[in-house]
Structures are given as C-alpha cells and as structure tokens.
C-alpha cells in the first residue's frame, strides 16, 4: 500500500480538489436512482402506465417508449440534487478555498496526498451561531478517491479534524450528510459521532425522501480530559 500524508491545502491542489469533490458527489447518483425506483409512487407509474397504454391503444411500442422516458426522467431527478450541490459549492466556499478556509485560525482545509496526487480532503469552519456556552466546528467537504478507500485515509482525515477542534478548545464537532451516503454514515458512527437530527432541505427533497442527517461529536473539556 502506497504511503499517504495529510497536509494543509495549497493553491496547486485546486484542480485535484474540485475533481475529487465532483466525482465523490456524483457517485451517489446511482444509489439515489435505485431509491427512486423502489418508491411506491414510481412503481405505480412503472407498472400502471404501460398497462393503461396497452389497454387504451393496444401498442407495445407506446408502453416501451413510456418506460424508457420515465427512466430517463428518474435518472435526471436522481442526479439533480447532487449536481446542484456541486455547483453551489463551486460558487461559494470552493470558489476561493484559501480565502474560505485558510484566512483565520479557527478554520482549515486539509488534503491527503499519495504519490503526488490528492486522494482525499476535508475542511472545517466555525459554527456561526452555536448553542449558548458551546464552541462548535463544522466538518465539510469530506471525500476520498474511490480507488484509495479502505486504506484508513477517511479515518485519518476525521482524526485530523477532531485534533484541530481540541487544539481550538472546541466542545463539539458537527456535520451533515445525506441518507444515501452509506459509507460516510458508517464511518462517522464508528468514530463516535451521534445522530442528532434528520431533515429535508426543501419540498423536492421531501418528495424524494432525500433526508439530511446531522451528527455531533462531543469533545471532553480540559478538566474532563485531565481526570
């Protein structure tokens, strides 16, 4: 297994980071598509639509065209939230990573490098309005290249975030991920993050049952750590 090391982001990493992020998000489209296919509403359309067309017109070609068109539409719907999310991120924080994450001491952006290539990344920003008496950091942009998974890179990136939070005297690290990101869900739960909330971003995601899950990792205070 080729060695890797984690370091702070540099401007020369930009192309790698954007490609890694985009591919990481878009690889969830097939999972979302399968989810849509299994929804009761979709099954009704897939089964009932062709039958209705056959009864009305008696033409198999209409039923086949209907199914093909519906599948294309569902694939578009499955990809829409992921592609919109990538576009939004590229317009906001990823438009200038140095400014967004490396201009203050309580935020950061790291990459995992292996054989001269960026194969993983993660970032943190302070939560703007944390609960009273709490200092929180939020984890963002976690991604590891598909061909480099299973090597402990994701765990190392999360540990880097947690250590940074400890150094900043934070009480909690929070993050949000989708119900379709199975690998991420398993990783965060194994590492001690606790689920605190599930919600929908908008009406479309609610119709698609595209839930966002919020996690929290509680860091011991200095007094507790010293016990």
QUIRAMO-V801767 format. One record per residue. BURIAL is I if it has 24 or more other ideal C-beta (glycine too) atoms within 12 Angstrom, else O. Layout:
burial: [BURIAL & BURIAL]
This chain:
burial: [O & O & O & I & O & I & O & I & I & O & O & O & I & O & O & I & I & I & O & I & I & I & O & I & I & I & I & I & I & O & I & I & I & O & I & I & I & O & O & O & O & I & O & O & O & I & O & O & I & I & O & O & O & O & O & O & O & O & O & O & O & O & I & O & O & I & I & O & O & I & O & O & O & I & O & O & I & I & I & I & I & I & O & O & I & I & O & O & I & O & O & O & I & I & O & O & I & O & O & I & I & I & O & O & O & O & I & I & I & I & I & I & I & I & O & O & O & I & I & I & I & I & I & I & I & I & I & O & O & O & O & O & O & O & I & I & I & I & I & I & I & I & I & I & I & O & O & I & I & O & O & O & I & I & I & I & I & I & I & I & I & I & O & I & I & I & O & I & O & I & I & I & I & I & I & I & I & I & I & I & I & O & I & I & I & O & I & I & O & O & I & O & I & O & O & O & O & O & O & O & O & O & O & O & I & O & O & I & O & I & I & I & I & I & I & I & I & O & I & O & O & O & O & O & O & O & O]
